[in-house]
Amino acid sequence: MLKNKILLLVLLLFSFPLAWGQRADVREEVYADPQRSYGNDFPYPTETCRPTPPPRGYKPFYLSHYGRHGSRYYWEASLYRRMDSLLTDAYTRGILTETGESFYRQFSSILPELTVGVTELTPRGYEQHVRVAKTMYDSFPEIFRKGGRVEAFSSLEGRCIVSMAAFCQSLARQNRKLDIFQRASRATLDAVVPDAKENPRRWTIDPEPFPVAGEPSVSAGPAARRMPFVEMFFKDASLGEREKMTIQSTLNTFYTSLPSIGYEGMMGEPYSLEEMYSRWEVSNAGAYRHYWSRRYLAVPIVEDILDRAEAVISGRSTEIADLRFGHDSYLGPLNILLGLDGSLTVPTDPDDFKYVYQNYNTCMAGNIQLVFYKSRKPGGEILVKALLCGREVTLPLPGEQAPYYRWSDFRAFYRNLCDNARNNR
């Protein structure tokens, strides 16, 4: 457990203005693509963002990346077992509506596929990484066009290994001169899943208490509380309140997974746009609390980012890119430990959580890219830019040229943050 004085130090370090207004468009983002309301289940977005030109005379030369695996079947078989048990029991009791019986038949027909596929990457997940890699290559040709060494590291989970393979194959198709080394090893787990039991240098933390109590105000409204799957599929007069809540929660979890497994639309359109937005804001607050309390889980990942960047900048390494493939349970804490768009400074009003953290950026194939720039002039300052799912984001550093930040500030700030976390653990 980190000492209270370290928490105070971190909050003071992050206390200067961080321009929450940059994310004031979150409602519009969810309305524009309602699947963003699925949070961590959101499939990777297809739109691209126009970059801010770098300062005159600067060009990118190195890229450091952490990405989540792509779309997959549900991560544990228990969801499919609960669904089967719940629907079979309701059918036997005669409490399914006609619509509910139709859905039960559809679900039963795909249950063998779901049971076999559990935890595995889907074709959509594979294509997401193909697309992210191509976008990366096209966005930073100065890094990749002459070829060079690329290192990629994955967790030991199959869906991450296949995501890494899809990404690296896509890069290789863009340029055969790239020398790409892929690895899924206990020796590199610090860089992707630091608390994995297989990690010989396993890093564990005690979650910190979240400093702000309460829920967003929308949580008390009807838009966030209605139970449409109970209304659609069940003869609700025979159900108790606790049973209704279990049904709604289970079916909603399955519903948000459907785009990833290729069955989008099989449960209809149960929510209005306002309901989707309100439900998202409540779930987003929960995700923010969870990841903020566990942000120091990402310390070894940040240290790996710093160590590898230092080796490249000093000339000890010739790598042009380092790629890491892991899970949302590390991408979320990494987002917050880096303080992307002000996420480390917890707003005092729960209604403002959405402005500093959006869980749809921890989506399927979600990623953070740190792009390093050097000046054509000898001795010029190295600059760093951060991208979250392809979108430029702010860092908690002096920002005269934001979204470009001095590497010297970046290195000093995050090295100090990681050292303090280790020393006061």
The 8 nearest C-alpha neighbors of each residue, nearest first, counted from 0:
[[1, 205, 424, 2, 204, 207, 206, 423],
 [2, 0, 424, 423, 3, 5, 420, 6],
 [1, 3, 4, 5, 423, 0, 6, 424],
 [2, 4, 6, 5, 7, 1, 8, 0],
 [3, 5, 7, 6, 2, 8, 1, 9],
 [6, 4, 8, 7, 3, 2, 9, 1],
 [5, 7, 3, 9, 4, 8, 10, 2],
 [6, 8, 4, 10, 5, 9, 11, 3],
 [9, 7, 5, 11, 6, 10, 4, 12],
 [8, 10, 12, 6, 11, 7, 5, 13],
 [11, 9, 13, 7, 12, 8, 14, 6],
 [12, 10, 14, 8, 13, 9, 7, 15],
 [13, 11, 9, 10, 14, 8, 15, 395],
 [12, 14, 10, 11, 15, 395, 344, 9],
 [13, 15, 11, 12, 10, 16, 344, 17],
 [14, 16, 13, 17, 12, 395, 11, 396],
 [17, 15, 18, 14, 13, 19, 341, 395],
 [16, 18, 341, 19, 15, 340, 395, 393],
 [17, 19, 20, 21, 16, 340, 341, 22],
 [20, 18, 21, 22, 354, 17, 355, 23],
 [21, 19, 23, 18, 22, 354, 24, 17],
 [20, 22, 19, 23, 18, 24, 340, 354],
 [21, 23, 354, 20, 24, 19, 25, 355],
 [24, 22, 20, 25, 21, 354, 19, 26],
 [23, 25, 27, 22, 26, 28, 21, 20],
 [26, 24, 28, 27, 23, 22, 29, 354],
 [27, 25, 29, 28, 24, 30, 276, 23],
 [26, 28, 30, 24, 25, 29, 31, 32],
 [29, 27, 25, 31, 26, 30, 24, 32],
 [30, 28, 33, 32, 26, 31, 35, 27],
 [29, 31, 27, 33, 32, 28, 26, 272],
 [32, 30, 28, 29, 27, 33, 26, 35],
 [31, 33, 29, 34, 30, 35, 28, 36],
 [34, 32, 29, 35, 30, 36, 31, 275],
 [35, 33, 36, 37, 32, 41, 29, 42],
 [34, 36, 33, 37, 41, 29, 359, 38],
 [35, 37, 279, 34, 38, 33, 275, 276],
 [38, 36, 41, 40, 35, 34, 255, 39],
 [39, 37, 359, 358, 36, 40, 41, 35],
 [38, 40, 362, 361, 41, 359, 358, 37],
 [41, 39, 37, 38, 362, 256, 255, 42],
 [40, 42, 362, 37, 35, 38, 39, 34],
 [43, 41, 363, 362, 40, 44, 70, 259],
 [42, 44, 363, 364, 362, 41, 365, 45],
 [45, 43, 46, 42, 388, 41, 47, 362],
 [44, 46, 43, 47, 130, 127, 42, 131],
 [45, 47, 44, 48, 389, 43, 390, 388],
 [46, 48, 45, 49, 389, 390, 44, 134],
 [49, 47, 390, 50, 389, 46, 391, 51],
 [48, 50, 51, 47, 390, 391, 52, 389],
 [51, 49, 52, 48, 391, 390, 53, 138],
 [50, 52, 53, 49, 402, 391, 403, 401],
 [53, 51, 50, 54, 55, 49, 57, 403],
 [54, 52, 57, 55, 51, 403, 58, 56],
 [55, 53, 57, 56, 52, 400, 403, 58],
 [54, 56, 57, 53, 52, 374, 58, 375],
 [55, 57, 374, 375, 54, 58, 376, 53],
 [58, 56, 374, 373, 55, 54, 372, 53],
 [57, 59, 372, 373, 60, 374, 56, 141],
 [60, 58, 372, 371, 142, 61, 141, 373],
 [59, 61, 142, 372, 371, 58, 141, 319],
 [62, 60, 319, 371, 320, 370, 59, 142],
 [61, 63, 370, 320, 369, 371, 319, 321],
 [62, 64, 321, 369, 320, 368, 322, 370],
 [65, 63, 368, 322, 367, 323, 321, 369],
 [66, 64, 323, 367, 366, 324, 322, 368],
 [67, 65, 366, 324, 365, 323, 364, 325],
 [66, 68, 326, 364, 325, 365, 324, 327],
 [69, 67, 159, 364, 162, 325, 326, 158],
 [68, 70, 124, 364, 363, 127, 162, 71],
 [71, 69, 124, 259, 363, 121, 120, 123],
 [72, 70, 120, 121, 119, 259, 118, 73],
 [71, 73, 117, 118, 119, 260, 116, 74],
 [72, 74, 118, 117, 75, 71, 256, 76],
 [73, 75, 118, 117, 72, 76, 71, 119],
 [74, 76, 77, 73, 117, 118, 78, 79],
 [77, 75, 78, 79, 117, 80, 114, 74],
 [76, 78, 80, 79, 75, 81, 82, 74],
 [79, 77, 81, 80, 76, 82, 75, 249],
 [78, 80, 82, 81, 77, 76, 83, 114],
 [79, 81, 77, 83, 82, 78, 84, 76],
 [82, 80, 84, 78, 79, 83, 85, 77],
 [81, 83, 79, 85, 80, 84, 86, 78],
 [84, 82, 80, 86, 81, 85, 87, 79],
 [83, 85, 81, 87, 82, 86, 88, 80],
 [84, 86, 82, 88, 83, 87, 81, 89],
 [87, 85, 89, 83, 88, 84, 90, 82],
 [88, 86, 90, 84, 89, 85, 83, 91],
 [87, 89, 91, 85, 86, 90, 84, 92],
 [90, 88, 92, 86, 94, 91, 87, 95],
 [89, 91, 93, 87, 92, 88, 95, 86],
 [90, 92, 88, 93, 89, 87, 94, 86],
 [93, 91, 89, 90, 94, 88, 95, 87],
 [94, 92, 90, 91, 95, 89, 96, 88],
 [93, 95, 234, 89, 92, 233, 90, 96],
 [96, 94, 233, 99, 232, 90, 100, 93],
 [95, 97, 99, 232, 98, 233, 234, 100],
 [96, 98, 100, 99, 101, 95, 232, 102],
 [99, 97, 101, 96, 100, 232, 102, 231],
 [232, 98, 100, 96, 95, 102, 97, 101],
 [101, 99, 103, 97, 102, 98, 95, 96],
 [102, 100, 98, 104, 99, 103, 97, 105],
 [101, 103, 105, 99, 104, 100, 106, 98],
 [102, 104, 100, 106, 101, 105, 107, 99],
 [103, 105, 107, 101, 102, 106, 108, 100],
 [106, 104, 102, 108, 103, 107, 101, 109],
 [105, 107, 103, 108, 109, 104, 110, 102],
 [108, 106, 110, 104, 105, 109, 103, 83],
 [107, 109, 105, 106, 110, 104, 111, 112],
 [110, 108, 112, 106, 107, 111, 113, 105],
 [109, 111, 113, 107, 112, 108, 106, 114],
 [112, 110, 114, 113, 109, 115, 108, 107],
 [113, 111, 115, 109, 110, 114, 116, 117],
 [114, 112, 110, 116, 111, 115, 117, 109],
 [113, 115, 111, 112, 116, 117, 110, 76],
 [114, 116, 112, 113, 117, 111, 110, 119],
 [115, 117, 113, 119, 114, 112, 72, 118],
 [116, 118, 72, 73, 119, 114, 115, 113],
 [119, 117, 74, 72, 73, 71, 75, 116],
 [120, 118, 158, 71, 116, 117, 72, 121],
 [119, 121, 71, 158, 124, 70, 69, 72],
 [120, 122, 71, 124, 123, 70, 260, 119],
 [123, 121, 125, 124, 126, 120, 70, 260],
 [122, 124, 126, 121, 125, 70, 127, 259],
 [125, 123, 69, 70, 121, 127, 122, 126],
 [124, 126, 122, 123, 127, 128, 165, 162],
 [125, 127, 129, 123, 128, 124, 130, 122],
 [128, 126, 124, 130, 125, 129, 131, 123],
 [129, 127, 166, 131, 130, 126, 125, 165],
 [128, 130, 126, 166, 169, 132, 127, 165],
 [129, 131, 133, 127, 128, 132, 134, 126],
 [132, 130, 128, 134, 133, 129, 135, 127],
 [133, 131, 135, 129, 166, 130, 134, 170],
 [132, 134, 136, 130, 135, 131, 137, 129],
 [133, 135, 137, 131, 132, 136, 138, 130],
 [136, 134, 132, 138, 133, 137, 131, 139],
 [135, 137, 133, 134, 139, 138, 140, 132],
 [136, 138, 134, 135, 139, 140, 133, 132],
 [139, 137, 135, 136, 134, 140, 133, 141],
 [140, 138, 141, 136, 137, 142, 135, 59],
 [139, 141, 143, 142, 144, 137, 136, 138],
 [142, 140, 139, 143, 144, 59, 60, 58],
 [143, 141, 60, 140, 139, 59, 61, 144],
 [142, 144, 140, 146, 145, 141, 136, 139],
 [143, 145, 140, 146, 141, 142, 174, 176],
 [146, 144, 143, 147, 176, 142, 141, 177],
 [147, 145, 177, 176, 143, 144, 174, 178],
 [148, 146, 177, 178, 319, 149, 318, 145],
 [147, 149, 318, 178, 319, 179, 177, 150],
 [150, 148, 179, 320, 318, 319, 321, 178],
 [151, 149, 180, 321, 179, 322, 181, 320],
 [150, 152, 322, 181, 323, 321, 180, 182],
 [153, 151, 323, 182, 183, 181, 324, 322],
 [154, 152, 324, 183, 160, 323, 159, 325],
 [153, 155, 156, 325, 183, 191, 159, 192],
 [154, 156, 183, 153, 157, 160, 184, 159],
 [157, 155, 159, 154, 158, 160, 153, 325],
 [156, 158, 160, 159, 161, 155, 119, 120],
 [157, 159, 120, 119, 161, 160, 156, 162],
 [160, 158, 162, 68, 157, 161, 156, 324],
 [159, 161, 157, 163, 162, 158, 153, 164],
 [160, 162, 164, 158, 163, 159, 157, 165],
 [163, 161, 159, 165, 160, 164, 68, 125],
 [164, 162, 160, 166, 161, 165, 167, 159],
 [163, 165, 161, 167, 162, 166, 168, 160],
 [166, 164, 162, 168, 163, 167, 129, 125],
 [167, 165, 128, 129, 163, 169, 132, 164],
 [166, 168, 170, 164, 169, 165, 163, 171],
 [169, 167, 171, 165, 170, 166, 164, 172],
 [168, 170, 129, 172, 166, 167, 171, 132],
 [171, 169, 167, 173, 168, 172, 132, 133],
 [170, 172, 168, 174, 173, 175, 169, 167],
 [173, 171, 169, 170, 174, 168, 175, 167],
 [174, 172, 170, 171, 169, 175, 133, 136],
 [175, 173, 171, 176, 172, 177, 170, 144],
 [174, 176, 177, 171, 172, 173, 146, 178],
 [175, 177, 146, 174, 178, 147, 145, 171],
 [176, 178, 146, 147, 175, 174, 179, 148],
 [179, 177, 148, 147, 149, 176, 180, 146],
 [180, 178, 149, 150, 177, 148, 181, 167],
 [179, 181, 150, 151, 149, 178, 182, 148],
 [182, 180, 151, 152, 150, 179, 183, 163],
 [181, 183, 152, 184, 151, 153, 180, 150],
 [184, 182, 153, 155, 152, 154, 160, 181],
 [183, 185, 186, 187, 182, 188, 155, 154],
 [184, 186, 188, 198, 187, 197, 199, 183],
 [185, 187, 184, 188, 198, 199, 189, 183],
 [188, 186, 189, 185, 184, 190, 152, 191],
 [187, 189, 191, 190, 192, 185, 198, 193],
 [190, 188, 193, 187, 299, 191, 192, 300],
 [189, 191, 300, 188, 187, 303, 299, 192],
 [190, 192, 188, 325, 189, 323, 154, 193],
 [193, 191, 188, 195, 194, 189, 154, 190],
 [194, 192, 189, 202, 195, 188, 201, 191],
 [195, 193, 202, 201, 203, 192, 196, 198],
 [196, 194, 197, 198, 192, 193, 201, 188],
 [195, 197, 198, 194, 201, 199, 193, 200],
 [196, 198, 195, 185, 199, 201, 188, 194],
 [197, 199, 201, 200, 195, 185, 196, 188],
 [198, 200, 201, 197, 185, 186, 196, 188],
 [201, 199, 198, 202, 189, 193, 194, 188],
 [200, 202, 198, 194, 199, 193, 195, 203],
 [203, 201, 194, 193, 200, 204, 296, 299],
 [202, 204, 194, 201, 296, 205, 193, 195],
 [205, 203, 206, 296, 0, 202, 295, 293],
 [204, 206, 0, 207, 203, 293, 1, 292],
 [207, 205, 292, 293, 204, 208, 0, 294],
 [208, 206, 292, 209, 205, 293, 0, 1],
 [209, 207, 210, 292, 206, 288, 211, 291],
 [208, 210, 211, 292, 288, 207, 291, 212],
 [211, 209, 208, 212, 345, 347, 207, 288],
 [212, 210, 209, 347, 213, 345, 349, 348],
 [213, 211, 210, 214, 209, 349, 347, 348],
 [212, 214, 349, 211, 215, 348, 216, 350],
 [213, 215, 349, 216, 218, 281, 212, 284],
 [216, 214, 350, 349, 217, 218, 281, 213],
 [215, 217, 218, 219, 214, 350, 220, 349],
 [218, 216, 220, 219, 215, 277, 223, 281],
 [219, 217, 216, 220, 223, 215, 281, 214],
 [220, 218, 217, 216, 221, 223, 224, 215],
 [219, 221, 217, 222, 218, 223, 224, 216],
 [220, 222, 224, 223, 225, 219, 218, 274],
 [223, 221, 274, 220, 224, 277, 225, 273],
 [222, 224, 278, 277, 221, 218, 274, 220],
 [225, 223, 221, 222, 226, 220, 218, 219],
 [224, 226, 221, 227, 223, 222, 274, 220],
 [225, 227, 229, 228, 247, 224, 230, 244],
 [228, 226, 230, 229, 269, 231, 225, 270],
 [229, 227, 231, 230, 226, 247, 232, 250],
 [228, 230, 233, 227, 232, 231, 226, 247],
 [229, 231, 227, 228, 232, 233, 226, 235],
 [232, 230, 228, 229, 227, 233, 98, 99],
 [99, 231, 233, 96, 229, 95, 98, 228],
 [234, 232, 95, 229, 235, 96, 94, 230],
 [235, 233, 94, 236, 95, 96, 237, 232],
 [234, 236, 233, 238, 237, 229, 230, 94],
 [237, 235, 238, 234, 239, 233, 94, 230],
 [236, 238, 235, 234, 239, 94, 233, 242],
 [239, 237, 235, 236, 242, 243, 240, 234],
 [238, 240, 242, 241, 243, 237, 236, 235],
 [241, 239, 243, 242, 244, 238, 245, 235],
 [240, 242, 244, 243, 239, 245, 238, 246],
 [241, 243, 245, 239, 240, 244, 238, 246],
 [244, 242, 240, 246, 241, 245, 247, 239],
 [243, 245, 247, 241, 242, 246, 248, 240],
 [246, 244, 242, 248, 243, 247, 249, 241],
 [245, 247, 243, 249, 244, 248, 250, 242],
 [248, 246, 244, 250, 245, 249, 228, 226],
 [247, 249, 251, 245, 246, 250, 244, 252],
 [250, 248, 252, 246, 251, 247, 245, 253],
 [249, 251, 253, 247, 252, 248, 254, 246],
 [250, 252, 254, 248, 253, 249, 247, 255],
 [253, 251, 249, 250, 254, 255, 248, 256],
 [252, 254, 250, 256, 251, 255, 249, 257],
 [255, 253, 251, 256, 252, 257, 250, 266],
 [254, 256, 252, 37, 253, 257, 40, 251],
 [257, 255, 253, 254, 259, 258, 40, 252],
 [256, 258, 263, 262, 260, 259, 254, 255],
 [259, 257, 263, 261, 260, 256, 262, 255],
 [258, 260, 70, 257, 256, 261, 71, 123],
 [261, 259, 257, 258, 262, 72, 121, 71],
 [260, 262, 258, 259, 263, 257, 123, 121],
 [263, 261, 257, 260, 265, 258, 264, 259],
 [262, 264, 258, 257, 265, 261, 266, 260],
 [265, 263, 267, 266, 262, 268, 257, 258],
 [264, 266, 267, 263, 262, 102, 105, 257],
 [267, 265, 264, 268, 254, 102, 269, 263],
 [266, 268, 264, 265, 269, 263, 270, 254],
 [267, 269, 270, 266, 264, 271, 265, 227],
 [268, 270, 227, 267, 228, 271, 266, 231],
 [271, 269, 274, 268, 275, 272, 227, 273],
 [270, 272, 274, 273, 275, 269, 268, 222],
 [273, 271, 275, 274, 276, 270, 30, 33],
 [272, 274, 276, 275, 271, 277, 222, 270],
 [275, 273, 222, 271, 277, 272, 276, 270],
 [276, 274, 272, 278, 273, 277, 36, 270],
 [275, 277, 279, 273, 274, 278, 36, 272],
 [278, 276, 274, 280, 223, 279, 275, 217],
 [277, 279, 223, 275, 281, 280, 276, 274],
 [278, 280, 36, 276, 282, 277, 281, 283],
 [279, 281, 283, 277, 278, 282, 284, 276],
 [280, 282, 284, 278, 279, 283, 218, 215],
 [283, 281, 285, 279, 284, 280, 278, 286],
 [284, 282, 286, 280, 285, 281, 358, 279],
 [285, 283, 287, 281, 282, 286, 352, 288],
 [286, 284, 282, 288, 283, 287, 289, 281],
 [287, 285, 283, 289, 284, 288, 290, 282],
 [286, 288, 284, 290, 289, 285, 291, 283],
 [287, 289, 285, 291, 286, 290, 292, 209],
 [290, 288, 286, 287, 292, 291, 285, 293],
 [289, 291, 293, 332, 287, 292, 331, 288],
 [292, 290, 294, 288, 293, 289, 287, 335],
 [291, 293, 207, 206, 290, 289, 294, 209],
 [294, 292, 290, 206, 291, 295, 296, 332],
 [293, 295, 332, 291, 296, 336, 290, 292],
 [296, 294, 297, 298, 293, 336, 332, 204],
 [295, 297, 294, 293, 298, 204, 332, 203],
 [296, 298, 295, 333, 300, 299, 332, 294],
 [297, 299, 301, 295, 300, 296, 417, 302],
 [300, 298, 302, 301, 189, 297, 303, 190],
 [301, 299, 190, 303, 297, 302, 298, 304],
 [302, 300, 304, 298, 303, 299, 305, 297],
 [303, 301, 299, 305, 300, 304, 306, 298],
 [302, 304, 306, 300, 301, 305, 190, 307],
 [303, 305, 301, 302, 307, 306, 308, 300],
 [306, 304, 302, 308, 303, 307, 309, 301],
 [307, 305, 303, 309, 308, 304, 302, 310],
 [306, 308, 310, 309, 304, 305, 303, 311],
 [307, 309, 311, 305, 310, 306, 304, 312],
 [310, 308, 312, 306, 307, 311, 313, 305],
 [311, 309, 315, 307, 316, 313, 308, 312],
 [310, 312, 316, 308, 314, 309, 313, 315],
 [311, 313, 309, 314, 310, 308, 315, 316],
 [314, 312, 310, 311, 315, 309, 316, 308],
 [313, 315, 311, 316, 312, 310, 317, 309],
 [314, 316, 310, 313, 311, 317, 312, 309],
 [317, 315, 311, 310, 314, 318, 313, 307],
 [316, 318, 311, 319, 148, 314, 315, 147],
 [319, 317, 148, 320, 316, 149, 311, 147],
 [318, 320, 61, 148, 149, 147, 142, 317],
 [321, 319, 62, 149, 61, 318, 63, 322],
 [320, 322, 63, 150, 151, 149, 64, 62],
 [321, 323, 151, 64, 65, 150, 152, 63],
 [322, 324, 65, 152, 151, 153, 64, 191],
 [325, 323, 153, 66, 67, 159, 65, 152],
 [324, 326, 67, 191, 154, 159, 68, 153],
 [325, 327, 67, 328, 329, 68, 330, 324],
 [326, 328, 330, 329, 331, 67, 361, 325],
 [327, 329, 326, 331, 330, 332, 290, 325],
 [330, 328, 327, 332, 331, 326, 333, 297],
 [329, 331, 327, 333, 332, 328, 334, 326],
 [330, 332, 334, 329, 333, 290, 327, 328],
 [333, 331, 294, 290, 335, 329, 334, 330],
 [334, 332, 330, 336, 297, 335, 331, 329],
 [335, 333, 331, 332, 337, 336, 339, 330],
 [334, 336, 338, 332, 343, 342, 337, 333],
 [337, 335, 333, 338, 294, 334, 332, 343],
 [338, 336, 335, 334, 339, 333, 394, 343],
 [339, 337, 335, 343, 342, 341, 336, 394],
 [338, 340, 394, 341, 337, 393, 342, 334],
 [341, 339, 393, 392, 342, 355, 338, 394],
 [342, 340, 338, 17, 339, 355, 343, 344],
 [341, 343, 355, 338, 335, 344, 356, 339],
 [344, 342, 338, 335, 341, 345, 336, 291],
 [343, 345, 342, 341, 13, 346, 10, 14],
 [344, 346, 343, 347, 342, 352, 211, 210],
 [347, 345, 348, 351, 352, 344, 349, 211],
 [346, 348, 211, 345, 349, 351, 210, 352],
 [347, 349, 350, 346, 351, 352, 211, 215],
 [350, 348, 215, 351, 352, 214, 213, 347],
 [349, 351, 215, 348, 352, 216, 353, 214],
 [350, 352, 349, 353, 354, 348, 346, 355],
 [353, 351, 349, 354, 355, 350, 346, 284],
 [352, 354, 356, 351, 355, 357, 280, 283],
 [355, 353, 22, 352, 351, 19, 356, 23],
 [354, 356, 342, 341, 353, 352, 340, 19],
 [357, 355, 353, 342, 354, 352, 287, 358],
 [358, 356, 359, 353, 360, 283, 355, 354],
 [357, 359, 38, 360, 361, 283, 39, 356],
 [358, 360, 38, 362, 361, 357, 35, 39],
 [361, 359, 358, 362, 357, 365, 388, 387],
 [362, 360, 365, 359, 358, 39, 327, 331],
 [363, 361, 39, 365, 41, 359, 360, 40],
 [362, 364, 69, 42, 70, 365, 43, 41],
 [365, 363, 69, 67, 68, 43, 66, 362],
 [366, 364, 362, 361, 363, 67, 388, 66],
 [365, 367, 66, 388, 65, 387, 67, 364],
 [366, 368, 387, 65, 386, 64, 388, 66],
 [367, 369, 64, 386, 385, 63, 370, 366],
 [370, 368, 385, 63, 384, 62, 64, 386],
 [369, 371, 62, 384, 383, 61, 368, 385],
 [370, 372, 383, 61, 59, 382, 60, 62],
 [373, 371, 59, 382, 58, 381, 60, 57],
 [374, 372, 381, 57, 58, 59, 382, 375],
 [373, 375, 57, 376, 379, 56, 58, 380],
 [374, 376, 56, 57, 377, 373, 379, 58],
 [375, 377, 374, 379, 378, 56, 373, 57],
 [378, 376, 379, 375, 374, 380, 373, 381],
 [377, 379, 376, 380, 374, 381, 375, 373],
 [378, 380, 374, 377, 376, 381, 373, 375],
 [379, 381, 382, 378, 405, 373, 374, 406],
 [382, 380, 373, 406, 372, 405, 379, 383],
 [381, 383, 405, 372, 406, 404, 371, 403],
 [384, 382, 371, 404, 403, 370, 406, 372],
 [383, 385, 403, 370, 369, 402, 404, 371],
 [386, 384, 369, 368, 392, 391, 370, 387],
 [385, 387, 391, 368, 390, 389, 367, 392],
 [388, 386, 367, 390, 389, 366, 391, 392],
 [389, 387, 366, 365, 390, 386, 367, 360],
 [388, 390, 386, 387, 391, 48, 47, 368],
 [391, 389, 386, 387, 388, 48, 392, 47],
 [390, 392, 386, 385, 387, 389, 402, 393],
 [393, 391, 340, 386, 385, 339, 390, 387],
 [392, 394, 340, 339, 402, 395, 401, 391],
 [393, 395, 339, 396, 338, 340, 392, 337],
 [396, 394, 338, 13, 393, 341, 17, 397],
 [397, 395, 394, 398, 408, 409, 404, 412],
 [398, 396, 399, 395, 404, 408, 405, 401],
 [397, 399, 401, 400, 396, 404, 402, 403],
 [398, 400, 401, 397, 404, 403, 402, 396],
 [399, 401, 403, 398, 402, 404, 54, 397],
 [402, 400, 403, 398, 399, 404, 393, 384],
 [401, 403, 384, 393, 400, 404, 392, 391],
 [404, 402, 401, 384, 400, 383, 382, 405],
 [405, 403, 383, 382, 401, 398, 406, 384],
 [404, 406, 382, 408, 407, 381, 383, 409],
 [405, 407, 409, 382, 381, 408, 383, 410],
 [406, 408, 410, 405, 409, 411, 381, 380],
 [409, 407, 411, 405, 406, 410, 412, 396],
 [408, 410, 406, 412, 407, 411, 413, 405],
 [409, 411, 407, 408, 413, 412, 414, 406],
 [412, 410, 408, 414, 409, 413, 415, 407],
 [411, 413, 415, 409, 414, 410, 408, 416],
 [412, 414, 416, 415, 410, 411, 417, 409],
 [415, 413, 417, 411, 416, 412, 410, 418],
 [414, 416, 418, 413, 412, 417, 411, 419],
 [415, 417, 413, 419, 414, 418, 412, 420],
 [416, 418, 420, 414, 419, 415, 298, 413],
 [419, 417, 415, 421, 420, 416, 414, 422],
 [420, 418, 422, 416, 417, 421, 423, 415],
 [419, 421, 417, 418, 423, 422, 424, 416],
 [422, 420, 418, 424, 419, 423, 417, 298],
 [421, 423, 419, 420, 424, 418, 417, 1],
 [424, 422, 1, 420, 421, 419, 2, 5],
 [423, 1, 421, 0, 422, 420, 2, 204]]
